[in-house]
Amino acid sequence: KAAAAKQSRHPPQEMPAAAAAAPEAVPSVGDEAGEEEAVDESGVEAKDIELVMSQAGCSRAKAVKALKDNDGDLVNSIMSLTK
């Protein structure tokens, strides 16, 4: 029973760590919102921007720039951001 009690304690300890990571994401989203206004997304698909952002872990502005620099090529855009 002691082992079961110890196991049941581990998931709650992991959850605060995950919760602590969530607030860190909030300011970066706020920063990206400011960048979005200054970026011209014409000629770039929104779904492509979202994909590059999620795969490369970058801001929307960087994703748009990478897509434009790589003529909309998703793979090369992601690779250019993850070097």
N, C-alpha and C positions, 0 to 999 in steps of 0.2 A: 504493500500500500504506500510505503514511503516513496518508492520509485514512481508510482503513478502520481503521487502528489507533486513530485518534482517536475514530471513531464507536463502536468497541467499548468505549472507556473511559467514555463518557457514561452508559450504563445503570447500571453499578456505582455511579457517583457519585450518581445519582438514588435508588437503592435505600436508601442510608443515610439520606437525608432522609426517605423514607417510613418507615423503621424508627424514626427519631427521633420521628416524629409518633405512632407507636403507643404508646410509653410515656406520652405526654401524655394519651392517652385512658384509660389504666388508672386514674389517680387520680380522674378525673371519674366513672368507673363506680363506684368505691368511695364517692364522695360521694353518688351517686344511691342506692346501696344503703341508706344511712342515711336518706335522704328517703323511700324506699319504705315503710318501716315506719310512718311517721307519716301517710301519705296513705290516706284511705278511697277505695278504687277501686270501691265498690259503684255499680251503675248505669252503669258505663263498661266497654265491651268492651276486653279486653287488646290485641286487634289494632288497635283505634283508637288506643290509647295509644302503641303502638309506631310507628304511622304518623305521628302528630303529633310524636313525639320525633325520628324520622328526618328529617322534612321541615323542622321548625322548629329542629332542633339544640338541643333543650332537655332538661332533666332530666325524669324520670318524674313527679315531683311537679308541675312546671309544666304538663306535658301533661295530667295529670288535672284540674288546676284549670281550665285553658283549656277542656277538653271539658265540664266541669260548668257553667262560666260561659256557654258557648254551646250549652247543651242538646244536647250530643253532635254538633253540626254540625262535621264535620271541616274544611271549608274555612275557616269563620269562626274556628275554634280555631287553625289554623295561621297565619292572617292576623293574629290578635291577638298572637301570639308573635313575629312577624317584622316588626312595625312599626318 
